[in-house]
Amino acid sequence: MKRILIFALAYVPFVGGAELAVKEITDRIDQAESTFDMITLRFDRNLPKVQKIGNVTVYRIGFTANNPKISDRSMPLQCKIAKILFPFTSFFKALSLNRNHRYDMIWALMANQAAFGALLFKYTHPRIPYFLELQDGNSLKQIKTRRPFLRLAWPLYRSIYLKADRIKVISHFIEHLAREIGYKKAIEVIPNGVDVAKFAALHAPEEIADVRRQTGKKLGDIFLFTASRLVLSRGVEDIIRALPYLPHNVKLLVAGDGEDRLQLENIAKDSGVRERVVFLGHISHDALPKYFAVCDIFVRPSIIEGMGSAFIEAFAAGIPIVATPVGGIPDFLKDGETGIFCKVRDPQSVADAVTRYINDPSLVARIIENAKKLAQDHYDWNMIARTMRKKIFEPLIKRG
């Protein structure tokens, strides 16, 4: 049995698309073949320091708080300090764990503090293969703007990429970013997937009735749906500002929470559509399929997007999509075939795309059919896990 050590800033219950991908993949790897340990931040002191989650033994470290929000703007000071120190605390924890387990590979989730910890471990254990996974949709220019300290530490930041024995990205857009930084070795483009069966499943009538009551959906209403962390880079404000261009029976259901929620609520109020926007707050990933089932069109006019697993979930759920042609989205969305593109930062364009669906049922049917087939053929998690085993784990561990 091979042992793999994962460095990640966050993990269950603090999950985004990247963390969900790790869980879905590791759950599908035979424990007799490979087992996984993870070093991550504890954040919440109510969480255990060591916990077995699926096929991953999670070791949580760092300063903690009670029930914290972990977005940068609202994160408690002690958690911010723990995040800053994570390259060093994770490195020392890895040294301790390696004395007992002798790892066959290390896996860094994202080019952030977690990858700095993995890099330090790689410097001291050069024979252990180092695998870097990238899911951030920011361009190189955006990364430098968002993290001004990189101007001073650029050679060290580049080393996160250049020292990797293999890089995996979830879209061709991110692949170009890694090449722009100067990485010359193999890059595997392996997208995130979706549990197709879960999102395509039929729900009991009483479950659907409960969601309709919760969301206030009435006969004749058309529900737009978006699910993401509530930050302005997801373009939720552009959907809100599109509502005045659409009939009054078109409403917006927003699943998720984040630092910009209050700002988005104020935008809805200022646009005169507050009563047409339902903010659900955080919805567990397991509950999301029920909300897809009562909605009509999935809309996410992102400004940046590494890939966007929610789009593929909408494919599997049979919901037509409106999206922007940014980041990794064009890898799977073809205009008029598997969805409709709208322009970036253009509420009128969002409204026009929604109107096309409302006025053309045959277009809706064709797009749903094409998108469902694409999800089933290329984005099922079982298939993604097999690809990860074949292209990442097996060759790197044999080489190590």
Secondary structure by P-SEA (a helix, b strand, c coil): cbbbbbbbccccccccaaaaaaaaaaaacccccbbbbbbbbcccccccccccccccbbbbbcccccccccccccccaaaaaaaaaaaaaaaaaaaaaaacccccbbbbccccaaaaaaaaaaaaccccbbbbbbcccccaaaaaaaccccccaaaaaaaacccccbbbbccaaaaaaaaaacccccccbbbbbcccccccccccaaaaaaaaaaacccccbbbbbbbcccccccaaaaaaaacccccccbbbbbcccccaaaaaaaaaaaacccccccccccccccaaaaaaaaccbbbbbcccccccaaaaaaaaacccccccccccccccccccccbbbbbcccaaaaaaaaaaaaacaaaaaaaaaaaaaaaaccccaaaaaaaaaacccaaaaaac
